[in-house]
Amino acid sequence: MGQSARLFLDWAANESLGFDKLVSVGNKVDVTEAELLGYIARDPSTRVVALYVEGIDNGREFMQVSKEVSRLKPVIALKAGRTDMGAKAASSHTGALAGSDAAYDAAFKQSGILRVNSIDEFFDARKPSRAVRFQKFPV
């Protein structure tokens, strides 16, 4: 489990929130975000999908799958590397290119993903009652 996953577990414990599943894909050697989203979409015990994204390898596939998933359940994303310094940190951590923040913003909107800007917003939006209220479904 990566450092980010541990951070989320600690934060959730302090907020008395739980996870049904927590997946850390690291450098994504053999599993992609899109594959995981497809699995989670079919999982009846997952009510809200919360993503911490450092970088996405196949944007087109990710957008297609997340558009389908967001029609079934709320999808929330906290994107690392929004600033130049954050992008450098994400790149040095995983080797992923953080990409243009505006491109991620547009992709999330087109895919029906609610983007949050902080860990506080991440956990607040993760609560099913709030996630559904803020969810914007793709056309």
C-alpha positions as CSV (number, residue, x, y, z in Angstrom):
1,M,0.0,0.0,0.0
2,G,1.4,3.4,-0.9
3,Q,1.9,6.4,1.2
4,S,-1.2,8.2,-0.2
5,A,-3.4,5.2,0.6
6,R,-2.1,5.2,4.2
7,L,-2.9,8.9,4.5
8,F,-6.4,8.4,3.3
9,L,-7.0,5.5,5.8
10,D,-5.6,7.6,8.7
11,W,-7.7,10.6,7.7
12,A,-10.9,8.5,7.3
13,A,-10.3,6.9,10.7
14,N,-10.2,10.4,12.3
15,E,-13.4,11.3,10.5
16,S,-15.1,8.0,11.5
17,L,-15.5,7.1,7.8
18,G,-14.8,3.7,6.3
19,F,-13.9,2.2,2.9
20,D,-15.5,-0.8,1.3
21,K,-12.4,-1.2,-0.8
22,L,-9.2,0.6,-1.1
23,V,-7.0,0.0,-4.1
24,S,-3.5,1.4,-4.6
25,V,-2.2,0.7,-8.1
26,G,1.2,2.3,-7.7
27,N,2.9,2.6,-11.1
28,K,0.0,0.6,-12.8
29,V,2.2,-2.2,-14.2
30,D,-0.7,-4.5,-15.0
31,V,-4.0,-2.8,-13.9
32,T,-5.4,0.5,-15.2
33,E,-7.8,3.0,-13.6
34,A,-10.4,2.1,-16.3
35,E,-10.2,-1.6,-15.4
36,L,-10.7,-0.9,-11.7
37,L,-13.6,1.5,-12.4
38,G,-15.3,-1.2,-14.5
39,Y,-15.0,-3.6,-11.6
40,I,-16.3,-1.2,-9.1
41,A,-19.2,-0.2,-11.3
42,R,-20.5,-3.8,-11.0
43,D,-19.8,-4.0,-7.2
44,P,-23.1,-3.7,-5.3
45,S,-21.5,-2.8,-2.0
46,T,-19.7,0.3,-3.4
47,R,-22.0,3.3,-3.3
48,V,-19.5,6.1,-4.0
49,V,-16.3,5.9,-6.0
50,A,-13.5,8.1,-4.7
51,L,-10.3,8.5,-6.7
52,Y,-7.0,10.0,-5.8
53,V,-5.3,10.6,-9.2
54,E,-1.7,11.3,-9.8
55,G,-1.8,10.6,-13.6
56,I,-3.9,8.7,-16.1
57,D,-2.1,6.6,-18.7
58,N,-5.0,6.1,-21.2
59,G,-7.2,9.1,-21.0
60,R,-9.6,8.0,-23.7
61,E,-10.4,4.7,-22.1
62,F,-10.6,6.2,-18.6
63,M,-13.1,8.8,-19.9
64,Q,-15.3,6.2,-21.6
65,V,-15.4,3.9,-18.6
66,S,-15.9,6.7,-16.0
67,K,-18.7,8.2,-18.1
68,E,-20.5,4.8,-17.8
69,V,-19.7,4.4,-14.1
70,S,-20.8,7.9,-13.2
71,R,-24.3,7.1,-14.5
72,L,-24.5,4.3,-12.0
73,K,-22.9,5.8,-8.9
74,P,-21.2,9.1,-7.9
75,V,-17.5,9.4,-8.9
76,I,-15.3,11.8,-7.0
77,A,-11.7,12.7,-7.9
78,L,-8.9,14.5,-6.0
79,K,-6.2,15.2,-8.6
80,A,-2.6,15.5,-7.3
81,G,-0.2,17.9,-9.0
82,R,-2.5,20.9,-9.7
83,T,0.4,23.4,-9.2
84,D,3.8,23.2,-10.9
85,M,5.4,22.1,-7.6
86,G,2.7,19.5,-7.1
87,A,3.1,18.2,-10.7
88,K,6.9,17.8,-10.1
89,A,6.2,16.0,-6.8
90,A,3.8,13.6,-8.5
91,S,6.2,13.0,-11.4
92,S,9.1,12.2,-9.1
93,H,6.9,9.9,-7.0
94,T,5.4,7.7,-9.7
95,G,7.1,8.8,-12.9
96,A,3.7,9.8,-14.2
97,L,3.3,13.0,-16.1
98,A,0.7,15.1,-14.2
99,G,-0.6,16.7,-17.4
100,S,-2.4,19.9,-17.9
101,D,-4.7,20.7,-15.0
102,A,-7.2,22.2,-17.4
103,A,-7.2,19.0,-19.4
104,Y,-8.0,16.9,-16.3
105,D,-10.7,19.4,-15.3
106,A,-12.4,19.1,-18.7
107,A,-12.0,15.3,-18.8
108,F,-13.6,15.0,-15.4
109,K,-16.5,17.2,-16.3
110,Q,-17.2,15.4,-19.6
111,S,-17.0,12.1,-17.7
112,G,-19.4,13.1,-14.9
113,I,-16.7,13.1,-12.3
114,L,-17.0,15.5,-9.4
115,R,-13.6,17.1,-8.9
116,V,-12.6,18.2,-5.4
117,N,-9.7,20.5,-4.5
118,S,-8.7,19.3,-1.1
119,I,-8.6,16.2,1.2
120,D,-11.4,17.9,3.3
121,E,-13.6,18.2,0.2
122,F,-12.7,14.7,-0.8
123,F,-14.0,13.2,2.4
124,D,-17.0,15.5,2.6
125,A,-18.1,14.7,-0.9
126,R,-17.5,11.0,-0.3
127,K,-20.4,10.8,2.0
128,P,-23.2,9.3,-0.1
129,S,-25.8,12.0,0.7
130,R,-23.4,14.8,-0.4
131,A,-21.9,12.9,-3.4
132,V,-25.3,12.4,-5.0
133,R,-26.3,16.0,-4.4
134,F,-23.2,17.3,-6.1
135,Q,-23.0,14.7,-8.9
136,K,-23.3,16.1,-12.4
137,F,-24.3,13.3,-14.8
138,P,-22.7,13.4,-18.3
139,V,-25.0,14.1,-21.3
